[in-house]
Amino acid sequence: MTYRIVIDRSLCSGFGSCAELAPELFKLEGGIAELRVGESDDEAVFDAADSCPMGAISVELVEAA
């Protein structure tokens, strides 16, 4: 399965837990989380999203064409 990752930058406070749990998917840039990739099949994205205290990360299933 492929997942689309979305960060609501207006909610992000730069705690960095997402980048710690999934460094191949997230990075901190200027104190705000940024995506390294927009879609991934790595299920670590769920742990990263759950770890965000601000709820700034959402994960959506990408429908197969």
Backbone bond lengths (Angstrom), bond angles and torsions (degrees), N, CA, C in turn:
res aa  C-N    CA-C-N  psi(-1)  N-CA   C-N-CA  omega(-1)  CA-C   N-CA-C  phi
1 M - - - 1.451 - - 1.522 109.23 -
2 T 1.306 114.11 147.04 1.457 120.00 178.01 1.521 108.57 -113.40
3 Y 1.331 115.17 138.88 1.455 121.77 -177.07 1.525 110.22 -119.60
4 R 1.324 116.05 136.47 1.464 122.25 173.96 1.525 106.94 -93.17
5 I 1.317 115.96 132.71 1.464 122.18 -177.60 1.528 108.18 -108.77
6 V 1.325 115.83 132.73 1.461 120.83 179.57 1.526 108.19 -130.35
7 I 1.325 115.92 132.47 1.465 121.50 175.11 1.522 108.21 -112.27
8 D 1.319 116.32 126.27 1.459 121.16 172.55 1.527 106.13 -86.37
9 R 1.311 115.57 98.40 1.468 121.00 -174.53 1.529 112.19 -63.43
10 S 1.326 117.47 -23.13 1.462 119.43 178.58 1.529 111.57 -72.33
11 L 1.327 117.32 -19.29 1.465 121.55 178.59 1.524 113.14 -96.29
12 C 1.328 116.72 -24.64 1.469 120.58 -174.53 1.526 111.00 -66.01
13 S 1.335 115.14 131.40 1.463 121.44 177.11 1.520 112.21 -112.76
14 G 1.330 117.49 6.88 1.457 121.58 173.45 1.512 115.37 74.28
15 F 1.316 118.22 29.99 1.463 120.06 177.46 1.523 111.21 -62.37
16 G 1.329 117.80 -35.02 1.461 121.89 174.78 1.507 116.06 87.60
17 S 1.315 118.39 4.27 1.463 119.26 -179.46 1.524 110.98 -63.17
18 C 1.323 117.71 -33.18 1.470 120.68 178.94 1.528 110.46 -63.39
19 A 1.326 116.95 -43.91 1.465 121.32 -179.48 1.522 111.48 -68.68
20 E 1.318 117.58 -30.88 1.462 120.95 177.27 1.522 111.08 -70.81
21 L 1.331 116.78 -41.13 1.465 121.11 -177.18 1.522 113.51 -80.48
22 A 1.320 117.53 -30.46 1.468 121.08 -176.84 1.533 109.58 -141.60
23 P 1.342 117.37 68.32 1.468 120.27 -176.13 1.521 114.47 -64.13
24 E 1.330 117.14 -18.75 1.458 119.18 177.86 1.529 111.38 -80.03
25 L 1.337 116.72 -12.06 1.466 121.54 -178.93 1.531 113.44 -109.17
26 F 1.352 116.53 -31.47 1.460 121.24 -174.02 1.516 110.94 -129.38
27 K 1.333 115.35 152.66 1.462 122.03 171.44 1.517 107.89 -144.12
28 L 1.324 116.41 157.59 1.459 120.68 173.74 1.523 107.67 -97.92
29 E 1.299 115.27 128.90 1.463 121.71 -179.70 1.520 107.52 -132.76
30 G 1.307 117.42 113.74 1.456 120.27 -179.02 1.515 113.26 64.00
31 G 1.332 116.78 29.18 1.458 120.82 178.60 1.517 114.94 81.41
32 I 1.338 116.87 9.09 1.460 122.00 179.45 1.526 108.19 -128.67
33 A 1.326 116.62 141.21 1.464 120.54 178.34 1.524 110.35 -69.06
34 E 1.323 114.62 139.76 1.462 121.79 175.05 1.517 108.28 -132.10
35 L 1.308 115.07 154.36 1.456 120.58 178.11 1.513 111.07 -85.50
36 R 1.310 115.78 140.10 1.465 120.76 169.48 1.524 109.22 -85.30
37 V 1.328 115.52 -31.33 1.469 122.63 176.72 1.523 108.01 -138.73
38 G 1.313 117.11 153.53 1.463 120.63 -179.71 1.509 113.34 -91.01
39 E 1.343 115.76 -23.74 1.463 121.36 179.32 1.516 108.69 -136.80
40 S 1.329 115.46 149.56 1.460 120.28 -179.05 1.523 109.58 -158.50
41 D 1.327 115.01 156.34 1.462 119.85 172.44 1.524 110.80 -102.71
42 D 1.329 116.81 6.40 1.459 123.40 -179.54 1.528 109.66 -77.90
43 E 1.311 116.78 116.71 1.466 120.61 -178.32 1.526 113.08 -71.45
44 A 1.339 117.72 -5.89 1.468 120.91 174.71 1.526 110.82 -62.40
45 V 1.318 116.37 -17.71 1.464 120.29 178.84 1.532 110.74 -60.84
46 F 1.324 117.68 -31.75 1.461 120.48 178.99 1.530 111.51 -69.68
47 D 1.329 117.39 -40.74 1.463 120.50 176.95 1.529 110.44 -64.03
48 A 1.329 115.56 -41.34 1.460 119.77 179.41 1.527 110.67 -63.85
49 A 1.322 117.16 -45.10 1.465 120.48 179.48 1.526 111.05 -63.61
50 D 1.334 116.27 -42.31 1.468 120.20 179.67 1.523 112.06 -65.70
51 S 1.323 117.14 -27.43 1.461 120.78 -176.96 1.521 113.04 -80.02
52 C 1.326 117.48 -13.14 1.463 120.50 -177.11 1.534 110.18 -72.97
53 P 1.336 117.20 114.09 1.466 118.97 -177.92 1.527 113.34 -68.64
54 M 1.321 117.06 -17.24 1.461 120.91 -178.87 1.529 112.49 -96.46
55 G 1.336 116.90 -7.63 1.462 120.16 -178.56 1.522 112.63 67.35
56 A 1.327 116.45 31.13 1.466 121.32 -174.71 1.526 113.59 -82.51
57 I 1.328 118.06 -11.79 1.462 121.42 -175.70 1.525 109.78 -108.87
58 S 1.320 115.27 128.93 1.460 119.58 174.00 1.523 108.58 -123.55
59 V 1.325 114.86 151.79 1.457 121.85 -177.23 1.520 107.40 -127.12
60 E 1.315 115.65 130.66 1.465 121.73 -179.33 1.520 109.09 -123.70
61 L 1.298 117.27 142.12 1.458 121.96 174.61 1.521 108.95 -75.66
62 V 1.316 116.28 130.40 1.458 121.16 176.88 1.526 107.67 -86.90
63 E 1.310 115.59 120.84 1.472 120.64 -179.06 1.520 109.57 -73.46
64 A 1.323 115.64 137.66 1.450 121.03 176.95 1.534 109.24 -71.31
65 A 1.318 114.92 141.25 1.474 119.30 -177.91 1.513 111.47 -79.21
